[in-house]
Amino acid sequence: MNQSTHQRGFSIWVISLVAIGFGLLTIKEGGAILFGSETARAAAGNYVPFVLWFNFAAGFAYVIAGIGLGMMQRWAMWLAFAIAAATAFTFAAFGVHIYSAGDFELRTVIAMTLRTLVWMTISAVAWHRLMRCHA
C-alpha cells in the first residue's frame, strides 16, 4: 500500500468512527429526552421538539453513513452530503424559530453549529478521499 492510499484509508477510517460515535451519542441523548422520564425532559430545558426529533432520527443516518464510509462506499459520501444539507436546513429553521421569539437553549445553538460543521467536514473529507479512490 502506497503512502497516498494509506492516508486516504486513515482519513476515511477516522471520519467513519467520528460519524458512528456521534450517531450513537445522538441516539442515546435524544432517546433519553424523547422516551425518558419527565425529569429528563425537564433537565433538557427549553428544547425545540422538531430539532430534537430531527437530531434523533439523523443519529441513525449518522451510524449508517459511518459504516458505509468505513467500507469506502460511494453512496455513504452522498448520504454524508444529505446529512450535512438536512442539518443546515434544520439549523436555519431553528434560526427562524429563535427569530420568531421561540424558546430555546443556547446549548442547542452550540450543538447545531457543531453538528453542521462536523457533517460539512465529514462530507468534504469523504468527497476528497472517495472520489480519488473510485476515479
Backbone as JSON Lines, residues from 0, in Angstrom:
{"i":0,"aa":"M","n":[0.86,-1.18,0.0],"ca":[0.0,0.0,0.0],"c":[0.9,1.23,0.0]}
{"i":1,"aa":"N","n":[0.66,2.15,-0.95],"ca":[1.49,3.35,-1.0],"c":[1.01,4.37,0.02]}
{"i":2,"aa":"Q","n":[1.82,5.43,0.2],"ca":[1.53,6.46,1.2],"c":[0.18,7.12,0.96]}
{"i":3,"aa":"S","n":[-0.13,7.43,-0.28],"ca":[-1.39,8.1,-0.61],"c":[-2.59,7.23,-0.24]}
{"i":4,"aa":"T","n":[-2.53,5.94,-0.58],"ca":[-3.62,5.02,-0.26],"c":[-3.76,4.87,1.25]}
{"i":5,"aa":"H","n":[-2.64,4.81,1.95],"ca":[-2.66,4.69,3.42],"c":[-3.31,5.92,4.04]}
{"i":6,"aa":"Q","n":[-2.95,7.12,3.58],"ca":[-3.54,8.36,4.12],"c":[-5.03,8.42,3.83]}
{"i":7,"aa":"R","n":[-5.4,8.03,2.62],"ca":[-6.81,8.04,2.24],"c":[-7.59,7.09,3.14]}
{"i":8,"aa":"G","n":[-7.06,5.89,3.35],"ca":[-7.73,4.92,4.21],"c":[-7.83,5.38,5.65]}
{"i":9,"aa":"F","n":[-6.77,6.01,6.15],"ca":[-6.78,6.51,7.52],"c":[-7.81,7.61,7.7]}
{"i":10,"aa":"S","n":[-7.88,8.53,6.74],"ca":[-8.85,9.63,6.81],"c":[-10.28,9.1,6.83]}
{"i":11,"aa":"I","n":[-10.55,8.15,5.98],"ca":[-11.89,7.56,5.92],"c":[-12.2,6.82,7.22]}
{"i":12,"aa":"W","n":[-11.22,6.11,7.74],"ca":[-11.39,5.38,9.0],"c":[-11.74,6.36,10.12]}
{"i":13,"aa":"V","n":[-11.04,7.47,10.19],"ca":[-11.28,8.47,11.24],"c":[-12.69,9.05,11.12]}
{"i":14,"aa":"I","n":[-13.07,9.5,9.92],"ca":[-14.4,10.11,9.79],"c":[-15.51,9.09,10.0]}
{"i":15,"aa":"S","n":[-15.26,7.83,9.64],"ca":[-16.29,6.82,9.87],"c":[-16.48,6.59,11.37]}
{"i":16,"aa":"L","n":[-15.4,6.55,12.13],"ca":[-15.52,6.4,13.58],"c":[-16.19,7.61,14.22]}
{"i":17,"aa":"V","n":[-15.86,8.8,13.75],"ca":[-16.5,10.02,14.26],"c":[-18.0,9.95,13.98]}
{"i":18,"aa":"A","n":[-18.37,9.59,12.76],"ca":[-19.79,9.52,12.38],"c":[-20.54,8.5,13.24]}
{"i":19,"aa":"I","n":[-19.96,7.32,13.41],"ca":[-20.63,6.28,14.19],"c":[-20.74,6.7,15.66]}
{"i":20,"aa":"G","n":[-19.64,7.19,16.22],"ca":[-19.68,7.63,17.62],"c":[-20.65,8.76,17.85]}
{"i":21,"aa":"F","n":[-20.63,9.74,16.94],"ca":[-21.54,10.88,17.03],"c":[-22.99,10.41,16.92]}
{"i":22,"aa":"G","n":[-23.22,9.45,16.03],"ca":[-24.56,8.91,15.85],"c":[-25.07,8.19,17.08]}
{"i":23,"aa":"L","n":[-24.23,7.34,17.66],"ca":[-24.64,6.6,18.85],"c":[-24.94,7.53,20.02]}
{"i":24,"aa":"L","n":[-24.09,8.55,20.19],"ca":[-24.34,9.53,21.27],"c":[-25.63,10.31,21.02]}
{"i":25,"aa":"T","n":[-25.86,10.67,19.76],"ca":[-27.06,11.41,19.39],"c":[-28.32,10.59,19.68]}
{"i":26,"aa":"I","n":[-28.3,9.32,19.31],"ca":[-29.44,8.44,19.56],"c":[-29.67,8.29,21.06]}
{"i":27,"aa":"K","n":[-28.61,8.08,21.81],"ca":[-28.72,7.91,23.26],"c":[-29.29,9.15,23.93]}
{"i":28,"aa":"E","n":[-28.71,10.31,23.62],"ca":[-29.15,11.54,24.27],"c":[-30.56,11.95,23.84]}
{"i":29,"aa":"G","n":[-30.83,11.89,22.55],"ca":[-32.16,12.24,22.05],"c":[-33.22,11.28,22.57]}
{"i":30,"aa":"G","n":[-32.9,9.99,22.58],"ca":[-33.84,8.99,23.07],"c":[-34.15,9.17,24.55]}
{"i":31,"aa":"A","n":[-33.15,9.58,25.32],"ca":[-33.36,9.79,26.75],"c":[-34.37,10.91,27.0]}
{"i":32,"aa":"I","n":[-34.34,11.93,26.15],"ca":[-35.29,13.04,26.3],"c":[-36.66,12.66,25.72]}
{"i":33,"aa":"L","n":[-36.65,12.08,24.53],"ca":[-37.91,11.75,23.87],"c":[-38.69,10.65,24.57]}
{"i":34,"aa":"F","n":[-37.98,9.64,25.04],"ca":[-38.65,8.45,25.58],"c":[-38.39,8.24,27.07]}
{"i":35,"aa":"G","n":[-37.64,9.15,27.67],"ca":[-37.3,9.02,29.08],"c":[-38.34,9.63,29.99]}
{"i":36,"aa":"S","n":[-37.9,9.88,31.18],"ca":[-38.8,10.39,32.22],"c":[-39.06,11.88,32.04]}
{"i":37,"aa":"E","n":[-40.04,12.34,32.77],"ca":[-40.35,13.77,32.8],"c":[-39.16,14.54,33.36]}
{"i":38,"aa":"T","n":[-38.43,13.93,34.26],"ca":[-37.23,14.55,34.82],"c":[-36.19,14.81,33.73]}
{"i":39,"aa":"A","n":[-36.03,13.85,32.83],"ca":[-35.08,14.01,31.71],"c":[-35.52,15.16,30.81]}
{"i":40,"aa":"R","n":[-36.81,15.25,30.53],"ca":[-37.31,16.34,29.68],"c":[-37.15,17.68,30.38]}
{"i":41,"aa":"A","n":[-37.4,17.71,31.67],"ca":[-37.25,18.96,32.43],"c":[-35.78,19.4,32.44]}
{"i":42,"aa":"A","n":[-34.87,18.43,32.57],"ca":[-33.43,18.75,32.58],"c":[-32.98,19.29,31.23]}
{"i":43,"aa":"A","n":[-33.68,18.92,30.16],"ca":[-33.31,19.4,28.82],"c":[-33.67,20.86,28.63]}
{"i":44,"aa":"G","n":[-34.52,21.38,29.49],"ca":[-34.88,22.8,29.4],"c":[-35.81,23.08,28.24]}
{"i":45,"aa":"N","n":[-35.6,24.22,27.6],"ca":[-36.46,24.68,26.5],"c":[-36.01,24.07,25.17]}
{"i":46,"aa":"Y","n":[-36.07,22.75,25.09],"ca":[-35.69,22.11,23.83],"c":[-36.79,22.38,22.8]}
{"i":47,"aa":"V","n":[-36.38,22.34,21.54],"ca":[-37.31,22.6,20.44],"c":[-37.64,21.23,19.83]}
{"i":48,"aa":"P","n":[-38.89,20.79,19.93],"ca":[-39.24,19.42,19.52],"c":[-38.8,19.04,18.11]}
{"i":49,"aa":"F","n":[-39.0,19.9,17.11],"ca":[-38.62,19.49,15.74],"c":[-37.11,19.31,15.61]}
{"i":50,"aa":"V","n":[-36.34,20.08,16.34],"ca":[-34.87,19.93,16.32],"c":[-34.49,18.63,17.0]}
{"i":51,"aa":"L","n":[-35.09,18.36,18.13],"ca":[-34.8,17.12,18.86],"c":[-35.16,15.9,18.03]}
{"i":52,"aa":"W","n":[-36.35,15.88,17.42],"ca":[-36.76,14.73,16.6],"c":[-35.84,14.58,15.38]}
{"i":53,"aa":"F","n":[-35.5,15.7,14.74],"ca":[-34.59,15.62,13.6],"c":[-33.26,15.0,14.03]}
{"i":54,"aa":"N","n":[-32.68,15.52,15.09],"ca":[-31.37,15.02,15.53],"c":[-31.43,13.55,15.93]}
{"i":55,"aa":"F","n":[-32.49,13.15,16.61],"ca":[-32.64,11.74,16.99],"c":[-32.69,10.85,15.75]}
{"i":56,"aa":"A","n":[-33.54,11.2,14.8],"ca":[-33.64,10.41,13.57],"c":[-32.34,10.44,12.78]}
{"i":57,"aa":"A","n":[-31.71,11.6,12.73],"ca":[-30.45,11.74,11.99],"c":[-29.36,10.87,12.6]}
{"i":58,"aa":"G","n":[-29.43,10.62,13.91],"ca":[-28.43,9.78,14.56],"c":[-28.32,8.41,13.9]}
{"i":59,"aa":"F","n":[-29.45,7.85,13.48],"ca":[-29.42,6.56,12.79],"c":[-28.74,6.7,11.43]}
{"i":60,"aa":"A","n":[-29.0,7.8,10.73],"ca":[-28.33,8.05,9.45],"c":[-26.83,8.24,9.66]}
{"i":61,"aa":"Y","n":[-26.44,8.86,10.78],"ca":[-25.01,9.03,11.08],"c":[-24.32,7.68,11.15]}
{"i":62,"aa":"V","n":[-24.95,6.74,11.87],"ca":[-24.36,5.42,12.04],"c":[-24.26,4.7,10.69]}
{"i":63,"aa":"I","n":[-25.33,4.76,9.9],"ca":[-25.32,4.11,8.59],"c":[-24.25,4.73,7.7]}
{"i":64,"aa":"A","n":[-24.16,6.06,7.69],"ca":[-23.13,6.73,6.88],"c":[-21.74,6.34,7.36]}
{"i":65,"aa":"G","n":[-21.55,6.28,8.67],"ca":[-20.25,5.91,9.21],"c":[-19.83,4.51,8.81]}
{"i":66,"aa":"I","n":[-20.77,3.58,8.85],"ca":[-20.48,2.21,8.43],"c":[-20.13,2.18,6.94]}
{"i":67,"aa":"G","n":[-20.94,2.86,6.14],"ca":[-20.68,2.91,4.69],"c":[-19.35,3.58,4.37]}
{"i":68,"aa":"L","n":[-19.02,4.65,5.08],"ca":[-17.73,5.31,4.85],"c":[-16.59,4.38,5.22]}
{"i":69,"aa":"G","n":[-16.74,3.67,6.34],"ca":[-15.71,2.72,6.75],"c":[-15.47,1.64,5.71]}
{"i":70,"aa":"M","n":[-16.53,1.31,4.97],"ca":[-16.42,0.32,3.89],"c":[-16.05,0.97,2.56]}
{"i":71,"aa":"M","n":[-15.79,2.29,2.61],"ca":[-15.4,3.07,1.44],"c":[-16.43,2.99,0.31]}
{"i":72,"aa":"Q","n":[-17.7,3.09,0.7],"ca":[-18.79,3.04,-0.26],"c":[-19.14,4.46,-0.72]}
{"i":73,"aa":"R","n":[-19.26,4.65,-2.01],"ca":[-19.56,5.98,-2.55],"c":[-20.93,6.49,-2.11]}
{"i":74,"aa":"W","n":[-21.91,5.6,-1.95],"ca":[-23.24,6.04,-1.5],"c":[-23.18,6.71,-0.14]}
{"i":75,"aa":"A","n":[-22.23,6.29,0.7],"ca":[-22.1,6.87,2.03],"c":[-21.64,8.32,1.95]}
{"i":76,"aa":"M","n":[-20.84,8.64,0.95],"ca":[-20.43,10.02,0.73],"c":[-21.66,10.88,0.42]}
{"i":77,"aa":"W","n":[-22.55,10.36,-0.44],"ca":[-23.77,11.11,-0.77],"c":[-24.69,11.21,0.43]}
{"i":78,"aa":"L","n":[-24.74,10.17,1.25],"ca":[-25.53,10.24,2.48],"c":[-24.95,11.3,3.42]}
{"i":79,"aa":"A","n":[-23.63,11.39,3.51],"ca":[-23.0,12.41,4.35],"c":[-23.36,13.81,3.85]}
{"i":80,"aa":"F","n":[-23.38,14.01,2.55],"ca":[-23.81,15.3,1.99],"c":[-25.27,15.59,2.34]}
{"i":81,"aa":"A","n":[-26.11,14.58,2.23],"ca":[-27.53,14.76,2.57],"c":[-27.7,15.1,4.04]}
{"i":82,"aa":"I","n":[-26.95,14.45,4.91],"ca":[-27.0,14.76,6.34],"c":[-26.56,16.19,6.58]}
{"i":83,"aa":"A","n":[-25.46,16.6,5.95],"ca":[-24.96,17.97,6.12],"c":[-26.01,18.99,5.66]}
{"i":84,"aa":"A","n":[-26.62,18.74,4.51],"ca":[-27.63,19.66,3.98],"c":[-28.87,19.7,4.87]}
{"i":85,"aa":"A","n":[-29.34,18.53,5.29],"ca":[-30.54,18.47,6.14],"c":[-30.27,19.13,7.5]}
{"i":86,"aa":"T","n":[-29.07,18.96,8.02],"ca":[-28.71,19.58,9.29],"c":[-28.67,21.09,9.14]}
{"i":87,"aa":"A","n":[-28.08,21.58,8.06],"ca":[-28.04,23.03,7.81],"c":[-29.45,23.58,7.64]}
{"i":88,"aa":"F","n":[-30.3,22.86,6.95],"ca":[-31.7,23.29,6.77],"c":[-32.43,23.34,8.11]}
{"i":89,"aa":"T","n":[-32.24,22.31,8.93],"ca":[-32.88,22.28,10.25],"c":[-32.35,23.41,11.13]}
{"i":90,"aa":"F","n":[-31.05,23.67,11.04],"ca":[-30.45,24.77,11.79],"c":[-31.06,26.1,11.36]}
{"i":91,"aa":"A","n":[-31.26,26.27,10.05],"ca":[-31.89,27.5,9.54],"c":[-33.33,27.62,10.06]}
{"i":92,"aa":"A","n":[-34.07,26.52,10.05],"ca":[-35.44,26.54,10.58],"c":[-35.43,26.85,12.07]}
{"i":93,"aa":"F","n":[-34.44,26.34,12.77],"ca":[-34.27,26.65,14.19],"c":[-34.0,28.15,14.36]}
{"i":94,"aa":"G","n":[-33.21,28.72,13.47],"ca":[-32.96,30.16,13.49],"c":[-34.24,30.96,13.32]}
{"i":95,"aa":"V","n":[-35.11,30.5,12.43],"ca":[-36.42,31.15,12.25],"c":[-37.23,31.05,13.54]}
{"i":96,"aa":"H","n":[-37.18,29.9,14.17],"ca":[-37.87,29.7,15.45],"c":[-37.37,30.71,16.49]}
{"i":97,"aa":"I","n":[-36.07,30.88,16.57],"ca":[-35.49,31.83,17.52],"c":[-35.9,33.26,17.16]}
{"i":98,"aa":"Y","n":[-35.81,33.58,15.88],"ca":[-36.17,34.92,15.4],"c":[-37.63,35.24,15.7]}
{"i":99,"aa":"S","n":[-38.46,34.21,15.71],"ca":[-39.89,34.37,15.98],"c":[-40.19,34.38,17.48]}
{"i":100,"aa":"A","n":[-39.15,34.57,18.28],"ca":[-39.25,34.64,19.75],"c":[-39.61,33.31,20.39]}
{"i":101,"aa":"G","n":[-39.25,32.21,19.73],"ca":[-39.48,30.9,20.33],"c":[-38.48,30.62,21.43]}
{"i":102,"aa":"D","n":[-38.89,29.85,22.41],"ca":[-37.99,29.45,23.48],"c":[-36.94,28.5,22.94]}
{"i":103,"aa":"F","n":[-35.73,28.57,23.49],"ca":[-34.64,27.7,23.08],"c":[-33.57,27.71,24.15]}
{"i":104,"aa":"E","n":[-32.64,26.79,24.01],"ca":[-31.47,26.72,24.88],"c":[-30.24,27.1,24.07]}
{"i":105,"aa":"L","n":[-29.33,27.85,24.67],"ca":[-28.08,28.22,24.0],"c":[-27.3,26.98,23.61]}
{"i":106,"aa":"R","n":[-27.38,25.94,24.43],"ca":[-26.63,24.71,24.1],"c":[-27.12,24.09,22.79]}
{"i":107,"aa":"T","n":[-28.39,24.34,22.42],"ca":[-28.89,23.85,21.13],"c":[-28.23,24.61,19.98]}
{"i":108,"aa":"V","n":[-28.04,25.89,20.14],"ca":[-27.34,26.68,19.12],"c":[-25.93,26.14,18.95]}
{"i":109,"aa":"I","n":[-25.26,25.89,20.06],"ca":[-23.88,25.37,20.02],"c":[-23.86,23.98,19.39]}
{"i":110,"aa":"A","n":[-24.79,23.13,19.81],"ca":[-24.84,21.76,19.27],"c":[-25.13,21.75,17.78]}
{"i":111,"aa":"M","n":[-26.06,22.58,17.32],"ca":[-26.39,22.61,15.9],"c":[-25.23,23.19,15.08]}
{"i":112,"aa":"T","n":[-24.53,24.15,15.64],"ca":[-23.33,24.67,14.96],"c":[-22.3,23.54,14.81]}
{"i":113,"aa":"L","n":[-22.07,22.82,15.89],"ca":[-21.12,21.71,15.86],"c":[-21.56,20.63,14.87]}
{"i":114,"aa":"R","n":[-22.82,20.25,14.92],"ca":[-23.32,19.21,14.0],"c":[-23.14,19.62,12.54]}
{"i":115,"aa":"T","n":[-23.49,20.86,12.25],"ca":[-23.36,21.34,10.87],"c":[-21.91,21.33,10.43]}
{"i":116,"aa":"L","n":[-21.01,21.82,11.26],"ca":[-19.58,21.84,10.91],"c":[-19.01,20.43,10.79]}
{"i":117,"aa":"V","n":[-19.38,19.56,11.7],"ca":[-18.88,18.18,11.66],"c":[-19.3,17.5,10.36]}
{"i":118,"aa":"W","n":[-20.58,17.63,9.98],"ca":[-21.06,16.95,8.78],"c":[-20.57,17.61,7.49]}
{"i":119,"aa":"M","n":[-20.34,18.9,7.53],"ca":[-19.71,19.54,6.37],"c":[-18.28,19.02,6.2]}
{"i":120,"aa":"T","n":[-17.58,18.85,7.31],"ca":[-16.21,18.33,7.28],"c":[-16.18,16.88,6.83]}
{"i":121,"aa":"I","n":[-17.05,16.06,7.41],"ca":[-17.11,14.65,7.0],"c":[-17.41,14.55,5.51]}
{"i":122,"aa":"S","n":[-18.36,15.35,5.03],"ca":[-18.7,15.33,3.6],"c":[-17.52,15.72,2.74]}
{"i":123,"aa":"A","n":[-16.81,16.76,3.14],"ca":[-15.66,17.23,2.35],"c":[-14.55,16.19,2.32]}
{"i":124,"aa":"V","n":[-14.26,15.6,3.48],"ca":[-13.2,14.57,3.52],"c":[-13.63,13.36,2.7]}
{"i":125,"aa":"A","n":[-14.88,12.94,2.85],"ca":[-15.37,11.8,2.07],"c":[-15.27,12.07,0.58]}
{"i":126,"aa":"W","n":[-15.67,13.25,0.16],"ca":[-15.59,13.61,-1.26],"c":[-14.15,13.54,-1.74]}
{"i":127,"aa":"H","n":[-13.28,14.17,-0.99],"ca":[-11.87,14.25,-1.37],"c":[-11.24,12.86,-1.44]}
{"i":128,"aa":"R","n":[-11.53,12.03,-0.47],"ca":[-10.9,10.71,-0.4],"c":[-11.57,9.68,-1.3]}
{"i":129,"aa":"L","n":[-12.9,9.65,-1.32],"ca":[-13.57,8.61,-2.09],"c":[-13.6,8.9,-3.58]}
{"i":130,"aa":"M","n":[-13.63,10.14,-3.97],"ca":[-13.6,10.45,-5.4],"c":[-12.26,10.07,-6.0]}
{"i":131,"aa":"R","n":[-11.2,10.25,-5.26],"ca":[-9.87,9.81,-5.73],"c":[-9.77,8.31,-5.79]}
{"i":132,"aa":"C","n":[-10.35,7.66,-4.8],"ca":[-10.28,6.21,-4.7],"c":[-11.02,5.54,-5.84]}
{"i":133,"aa":"H","n":[-12.18,6.09,-6.21],"ca":[-13.02,5.48,-7.23],"c":[-12.8,6.08,-8.62]}
{"i":134,"aa":"A","n":[-11.88,7.02,-8.72],"ca":[-11.64,7.66,-10.02],"c":[-10.87,6.75,-10.95]}
